[in-house]
Amino acid sequence: MLQRVIYAAAVLLALQLGLAVFLQVRSSSELNAAPPDALFVSFDPAKITAVQISATDGKKVTLTKSGKSWLLPEVFSAPADGGQLEALLRKVAEAKQGLAVASTKGAAKRFKTADKDFLRHIVFKEGDKAVADFYLGNSAGLRQSYARLAGKDEVVSLPISDFEAEVEADKWLNKGLAQLNQNDLKKVELADIVLTKKDKDWLLEGAAAGEASKEEINKALERITGLAVQGVVDPAQAEPLFKQPSATQFTATRNDGSKLTYALVKQADHYVLKTSASPLYLKIGSWQADELAKLKRADLLVKKEEKQAAANNPAGAAPVATQPEQQAIPPVPQSAQEPVKTEAAQ
């Protein structure tokens, strides 16, 4: 009887051990359905024609490819920063999935990669076909996030942060839309200022030799050609502003003779820019445009005090050496001149 009980207990223990091993192997198999060095998702970045990024708060952005350029169709088809987007595409295409950190439906919510609870939902398309559809969740470390492919349970870690997948269109906008290349220009006109390029030097038209400040001319050119765009303004709101006579205007003439006109109007805490090269109305920071609005010819001339300093010390003149002042030698006290009398001399 006792032997039967021992035998039954041994069989039961063996079954329990077998079940435990089976569950462990199954769990390990589920967590590592694919090797850790496998790609998270396979696609060709060069073939992507549209990118959609959304957040649970309703914010979303769409970018579409037109030829070799990327546009923001929901923001008056403004040009996007193609380099910024293509960097994200390459990063995702090259990302290895690593070891899965979880494989249950409940875990997706815990890592904020669930269908209705996520930080970013990202879709890459080739035409109408979605070739990558995944969720980014909580941070998994420096510049890393937990991620989950749509329709899958496995949660993995990717070397991508949600800051690289912004949902605000302005974050994807090409900030250099209004910038000009000085090498492509030969003339700039602003208010009473006319700057012309001779060889590689920019000159203030009408200024005598030495009258204009090269430093101030270069500063003015940097302000004119270096405007950085902050956003796009609705034409319905912007058009009436340019019917006012208060716009700051300047013209840039290219080397081939073609001209670009720029007009800036103040609105609240920023300026609105309209150029002849684009139908868009662009938002420019006041810290940039205020300087242009105030710029006058007199600002580019050498100041009176600078002229006076140059006249007092002409270029190339060696400084006059001065002799160091001789210190007066104090007279020797009379008492010090008399010999000291000793008792023997007395």
Secondary structure as UniProt FT lines:
FT   HELIX           2..31
FT   TURN            36..37
FT   HELIX           45..47
FT   STRAND          50..54
FT   TURN            56..57
FT   STRAND          60..66
FT   TURN            67..68
FT   STRAND          69..72
FT   TURN            73..77
FT   STRAND          78..80
FT   HELIX           82..94
FT   HELIX           105..110
FT   TURN            111..112
FT   STRAND          113..114
FT   TURN            115..116
FT   STRAND          117..118
FT   STRAND          120..126
FT   TURN            127..128
FT   STRAND          129..141
FT   TURN            142..143
FT   STRAND          144..149
FT   TURN            150..151
FT   STRAND          155..158
FT   HELIX           162..164
FT   HELIX           169..171
FT   TURN            175..178
FT   HELIX           182..184
FT   STRAND          185..190
FT   TURN            191..192
FT   STRAND          193..198
FT   TURN            199..200
FT   STRAND          201..204
FT   TURN            205..206
FT   TURN            209..211
FT   HELIX           214..225
FT   STRAND          229..233
FT   HELIX           235..238
FT   HELIX           239..243
FT   TURN            245..246
FT   STRAND          248..254
FT   TURN            255..256
FT   STRAND          259..267
FT   TURN            268..269
FT   STRAND          270..275
FT   TURN            276..277
FT   STRAND          281..285
FT   HELIX           286..294
FT   HELIX           297..300
FT   HELIX           304..312
FT   TURN            315..316
FT   HELIX           334..337
FT   TURN            343..345
//
